[in-house]
Amino acid sequence: MLSLNAMSDLDLLYTPAHQLARDIRRKTLSPTELMQACLTRIDEVNDTLNCFCFIYHDEAMELAKQAEQALMTNTNIGPLHGLPFGVKDVTPVAAKVMTRGSAMYEHHVPNEDALIVRRFKQAGAIVIGKTTTPEFAHSSFTESPLWGRTSNPWNVNRTPGGSSGGSAAAVASGCVPLAEGTDMGGSVRIPASFCGIVGLKPSLGRIPMDILPTVFDNISHFGPLARNISDANLFMNIAGGPDERDIMSLPDKIEFPIPADSNVRGLRIALSVDLGYYAVDPEVEAAVRRCAEVLQGLGVEVQEVNLDWRHEYNDIWYDAWGVYLDVCFTQNFEAWRDKMDPSVVKLIERGRSIDATTYKRFEVLRTEQWHQLCRVFDKYDALIAPTMAHPAAPHGQSDEDYDGLDAQGRYKGLDMTCPFNQVGQCPALSVPAGFSADGLPIGLQVVGHRFDDLTVMRIGAALEEVLRLDQARPGI
C-alpha cells in the first residue's frame, strides 16, 4: 500500500474524500496511515480550533487496522471502507457520550446509532470523534458553556459559524475528509460559508431524520460538510434513501453523480442579493454577482428578481425554534437554567410565551412566503443568493448583535439561510464564492425546486470548476 512518505501529510489530508475512498479500495492507500494522518492533524489543531469535543484515538486506529486486514482478504469492502468521518455532537453514536453541547446531557450515552451513522458505518466509514456544537445547536456561533468556543481555520479570531461549526472547521482544516451536520435554520450552510467549504441542506426527507422526539418536524435536515461537490454527492449517496422510521422520508432514492455533473447550459436562474429585505455586506454582494457572471459565461440565463420577502419570516422561525427547543430537549429546564447559555434560556422563555393560535398563524406566513417563492420558480430553475449577509463574525459577538433593522430599514441579520428551512422541501446548497479582502470565505446559496437536489448540485459543481475554490486551504 502507498506510504505517507510518498506525499506530504497535508496533500493526503486535502485529497477529496471520493478519491481517498477509491484509493483505499484499490489498495493504493492504507486505512491505518490515513487514520494516523487524521489523528495527528486533529492533535495539531484541535487545541486552537476546538472542533472536536471527543476524539476516539485508540478505537479509531483499531478499526482502521481491522479495515486494513479486511482489504487483504477482500472481506466486506464498502464504498467508504476505512474512511474517517466526524459526527456532530447532537447525533447519537452508540455507547458514546452525546452532550448536545449542554451540561444537561453531559453524561448522556445513547444506546443506538442514528440511522445516518449506521449507514456510514455499514459503508465502511470510521467515526473518528464527535464535533462541537453550541448548546442544543441553537446558534450561528459555535460556543457553549460546556465546550467553550470553536474557531475558524481561516482566522482563529472569528467564528466558524454554527451550529455545525465543529464539523465545518474539522473538514476545512484537514482533520477529516467528511463530516455530518444538522440544519434546522442554516446550521450546515452557515459554517460551510464561513469556513469556505460545501454544505447542503437536502430536500426534506432526502436523508431520514430519526434523532428528534417528533417525526412530524418539517424544518430539520441532516447534511454534508465537504470540501467539494463530488464529496458532498458521495455523502448523499450513503446517507440518502427512505426509512419507515421517518414518516417524511422520501420514498425514492436518487443517485448523485461522482464525479459531479457540472452541465448547466440552458438553465434559467434567478438572482436575489438581499431576498428583498437584508442589508448585505458589499464584499458579499460582489462575490455573489461574480458567480452570476460566471454562470452566464457557462450558458445560463441569470436575471435579478425581487423576491419580496420580509424580516417577519425570520421572526416566526425564531419563535418556532423556541417552542421546538422547549418541547424536544429541555424537560428539566428549571433545574438546569443557571448552567445554560443565556441565549438558550431567553429563546426557550420566548417559546413558552407563544400560544397555540399564534403558532398556527405561523403557517399562514410560511404559506405566503412559499407562494412568493413559487412565483420565482414558475420562471426559473433555481435561485441564487448569499449564504450569509457578512463574512465570518468576530468572537465575542452573537446572533443578537445582528437582530433588528438598520437606519435604512433593512434587516441586519447575519444568516440568509433560515427562511429556506421554512420551505424545507426545497434543497439549499452553500458553495464557496470567493474571499473578502481580509481573506475570509464567502458562500453562495443555491436554492432549488422542491426535491430537485441534483440541479443545485450541478450549479455548485459548475461554479467549482471555474472558481477552483475547493483547492484553497487555510493557513492553520
N, C-alpha and C positions, 0 to 999 in steps of 0.2 A: 504493500500500500504506500501511497505517496507520503513522504515525510514532511513535517513542517519546515525542515531545513530548505525545502525547495521553494519556499515563498516566505515573505515576511508574515508575522502574525497578523498585522492589520490587513494585509492583502487577503489573507484567508478569511478573517472575520468580516470583511466587507464584500466577500463573494456572495452573490444573490442566493437566497435560500433554495430556489429551484435547481440551481447548478450544484450547490452542496449536496442536496438530496440525490441528484443524478450521479455525482462523483462517488458518493458512498455506495450506491447500488452497483456501480461499475467496479468497485473495489480499487479505485484510484485515490480514495481519501479514507483515512482511518477515523471511525467514530470516536475513538479514545483521544486521538490528537486534536480533533475538532472540539471535543468537550473540554479538554485541558486548556485549549486556547481561550475558550469562552470563560471558563472559571478564572483563569489568570487575568483576563481583561476585567471581569467583574471585580476581582480583588484590587485591581489598579485604580478603578474609577469610582467604586461604589461609596467610599468614604466621602468623596466630593459630591457625587450626584445624588446619592441616596435613592437609587432607582429600584433596588431590591430591599424588601423587609425580611425575607427569608431566602437563604441560599442553601441548596441541598448538595454540598460539595461531595461528600462520600457516596451518597446514594446515586447521584447523577453519574459519577465516574464508574461505579459498579454496573449501572445499567448500560453505560457506553461499552464497557468490557463485554457484557453479555451480547450487545448488539454486534460487536466485532466477531465474537465466536459464531453467532448466527450467520454472519456473512460467509464465514469459512465453510459452513456446512449447507449454505443456501436454504436456511430454515426461516420461515415466517418473515420474509423481506417485504416490508410495506413501503408505500410511496414516500414516507418521511423517516425511513429507517435510520435511527441514530441521531436525528437532528434535534439539537437543544431548542427549547422554546420557553417563554415566560408566561405566567398566568397571573392575571390581576387579582389582588387580594380581596376581591368580593366574590370570586368564582370558586366553588368548592373543589378541592383536591382531597381525595380520601385519605384520612389519617394524618392530614397536615393542618396546622392551625390556620384558621381564616378569620382575621380580625375585623374586616371591613373598615380598617383604619380607626377603630373605636376601642376605647378601654372597655366598653360594654361587652365586646366579643374577644377580649384579649386572649382568652383561653378556650375559645370555641373550636372544636375539632369535628368536621363533617365526617360522616360515615361512608359517603359515596362521592365519586367523581361527578361533576356536572357532565351532562351529555357531551358538550364540546370538548372537554378534557378527555373523556373516554374515547371519543372519535380520534383525537390526536394520538393518544396512546396506542390505539388499535392500528393506526397508520405507521407506528414505529417511533414516533417522536418521544423525547425525554423531557419531563418537566425539570428545569434547572433551578427554579425558585419562584417565589411569589413577588409581584411588583407592587410598589407603593401606590396608595390612593388616598385622597382626602377622606375624612370621616363620612361614611355612607355614600361615597362617590358623589358628593353634593356640589363640587366647586370646580371652577376653571383653573384653580391654583392647587397643585398637589402639595398639601401641607396639612398635618393633623396633630392633635395633642399627643397621640400615641407614637407616631413615627417621625415627627418633625417635618422638615422642609426638603422637597426634592428640587434639584436644579437642572437647568437647561444645558445640554452639552455644548451648545454654540456660545453661551455666555452664562457662566455659573452664577452671575448676579441677577439672572432672570428666571422666571418660572418656565417649566416645560409645558405648562398648561395642565388641564385636568378634565375629567378625573382619572383618565388612564395615563397620567403623566409618567409614572414609573415605567410602564410598558414602552411608551414612546421614547423616553430617554435611554432605555436599555437598548432598543433597536438602533437609534441614531448614533449611539456611542460605540456600537460594535460588540455589545455584550452578548446579544442573541440575534439570530437571523430573522426570527419571527416572534411576535408576542400577541397575546389575546387582550382585547379590551371590551368594555361595555359602553354603550352610547344611549343615554336617555335624554340628552339635551345638547349633544355635541362632544361627549366625553371620549370618543375616538378621534373625531375630526379636529377638535381644538388642539390637543397635543401633537397630532400629526402636523398641523400647520406650523405650530411654534417650533417644532423640532426638525422640520424640513424633510419629512417622510410622507408615506402614503397611508391614509386611513379611510376606511369605508364604513358608513352606516348602510348595511344592505337593506333591501326591501323588508318590511315587517314580515316575519315568518320565514325568511330565507334560511336563517340559522335558528333552529328551535331554541326557545328561551325557557329554561326549566329551573332557574335559580330563584324565582320570586314566589311569594306566597299565593299570588294570583296568576292564572294563565289567561286572564282577560285584560291585562295591561296592554296598552297599544302605543306606547312610546319607547319601548325598551328593545335593544338590539345587542347582540354580540357582533364584533367586527375585528378585522385585522389591523395590526400595526406592522408595516412592512417598508422596505426600502425602495421597492419598485412595484409596478402594476402586476408584472408576472408573478411576483411573490405573493401579492395580495390575492391573485387568482388561485394560486396554489392553496392558500389558506381556505378560500371559499370552497374549493373542491373537496377538501377534507371535512370542513365544518358543516357544509350545507346539506340539505335533504330533509324530508319530513320525519316527524316522530310524533306518535299519538299523544305523548305526554304534554305536548304543546298544541292546544286546540287551534291555535292560529298559525301553526307551521304550514308552509305551502306544500301542496300535495305532490308537486313535481320538482325533481332536482335538475338544475341546469348545469352544463359543463362550461367552466371558464377556461378559455384557451391559454395554453402555455407553449411557446411564447405568446404574449398578449397580442391581440388583434388591434392594429392601430389605423385601420382604414376608416376615415371619417368623411371622405369626399361625398358631397351631396347632402350632408346633414344640414339642418336649419337649427341654429342655436340662438336663444335669447340671452341678452346680457343685461344684468341689473347690478350696478355698482353698489347701490345703497338699499336694495329691497324696498325702496320707497320712503324710508324714514331714518336710516342710520347716518351718523356722522362718521365718515371713513377717512383714515389717515391717507394723505396724498401719495405716500410711497406704496401703500397697498393698492390704491386705485391705479397707479401707474403700472404696477405688475399685472393686475387683472386685465387692463386694456392691452398690454403687450401680449398676453395669452390670446386675447381675442384676435389680434393681428396675426399671430402665428396660425391660428385655426383658419382664418380667412386665406392665408397662403397655402393651406392644405386642401382648399376646395370647399370650405364650409361657408355657408351664408350666416353671418352673425349680425344681429340687429339689436340695438338697445331698446329696452321696453320699460314702461312704467308699471311696476308690479302693484302699486297702490296698497301695500300693506301698511300697518301702523304698529306702534310700540305696545299697544294693548295686548297683542298676541304674545309678547314676552311676559307680560304681567300674568296672563292666565296660565302660561306654562309654569311660572314660578309658584303661583298659588296651588296648582295641581301637584307640583313636586312636593310642597309642604304636606299636603294631605297624604300623598304616597308614602313619604318617609314615616309619618306618624303611624299609619296603618301597618306598614310592612316590617319595620325594623325596631321600633322603639317602644315596645310594650312596657319596658321598665324605665321609661323616660324620667320620671320624677326622682328615682333613686340615683340616676347617673348624670343628671343635667349639669352638675357642677364640674364634672370631668369631661364634658363635651365641648366641642368647638362652639363658641358663642353664636356664630353664624348659623350653625345647625339648630341650636336652641331657638333662635329667632324664626327660622324657617318653619320648624315644627309648630311653634305657637301661632304663626300666621295660618298654617294649615288648619289648626284646630278652631280657628275663628270663622271658618267658611261653612255655611250651612248647605244642605243638600240642594236647595233650589238654585243657589248661586253656582254650585258645582255643575249642575245640569246646564246652566246657561253657558258654561264654557264651551259646550258642544255647538251651540249656536254660533259663537265667534269662530270656532275652528271650521265650521261649515262655510262661513263667509270667507275665511282665509283660503280654504280649498277651492271655492268657486273662482276666486280671483286668480289662483294659480292655474286652474283649468283653462281660463281664457288664454293664458300664455301657451299651455300645452296643446290647445286646439291648432296652433300655428307652428309650433316649434318642437323639435325632437328632444331638447334638453334646455336647461337654464344654467348659466354660469354667473357666479358672484364671488366676492371674497369669502373665505372661510372665517377669518377674523377681521374685525374692523381696524385692528392695530397689530404691529409685531409684538413679540413676547413682552409681557409686562414685567417691571422690576419686582424683585422680592419686597415684601412689606406692604404690597397693595392687596386688594381683594376685589371680588365681583361688585361689592357695594360701591367701590370707587368709580364704577362705570355705569351706575344707575342714573336714571333721570334724563332730563333734556338739557342741551346746551343753549347758548344765547340765541341761536337761530331756530330753536325749536326742534333740533334734530336729536334723535336718541343717542345717548353716549355709550351704548352697550359695547362690551368687548367682543363677545362671540356673535356670529351671524348664523349660528347653527340650530339653536333650539326651536325656531319656528318650523323647521323641517321635520322635527320629531312629531309635531302635531299633524303632519301628513305622512305618517310613518311608512305607508306603503310605497312611497317614493324613495328610491335609493339616493344617497348623497355621499359623494366622494370628496376628500381633500387631497390634492396633488400639489407638489411643490411648484411655485410660480415665479420665484425669484428671491432676492435678498434686499433688505433695507441697506441704507448707506453705511450703517454700523454693523453689518454682517449678520443680521437676524433673518431667519427664513420667513417667507410669506407664502401662504397657501391659497390656491384657487378651489372653490367649491363647485362641483358639478352635480346637478340635481336632475334626475330622470323621471320619465313617466312611471306610473305605478308598475312595479315588478320588472322594470326594464333595466336590470343591473348591468347587462352586457354593454349597452350603449354608453353608460357613464364610464365604464372601464375602457372602452375604445377611445373615448375622448381623452381620458387621462393618459393612455398609452401614446396617443399621437403627440400630445404636449411633451411627454417624457422623451420621446425620440428626438425632438428638435431641441429642447432646452437642456437635456442631459443633466438635469439637477440631481438625478439619482446617483450621480458619480461624486457629488460633493460630500466631504467628510468634515465634521467639526474638529477643532484643533486639540481637543482634550486627549 
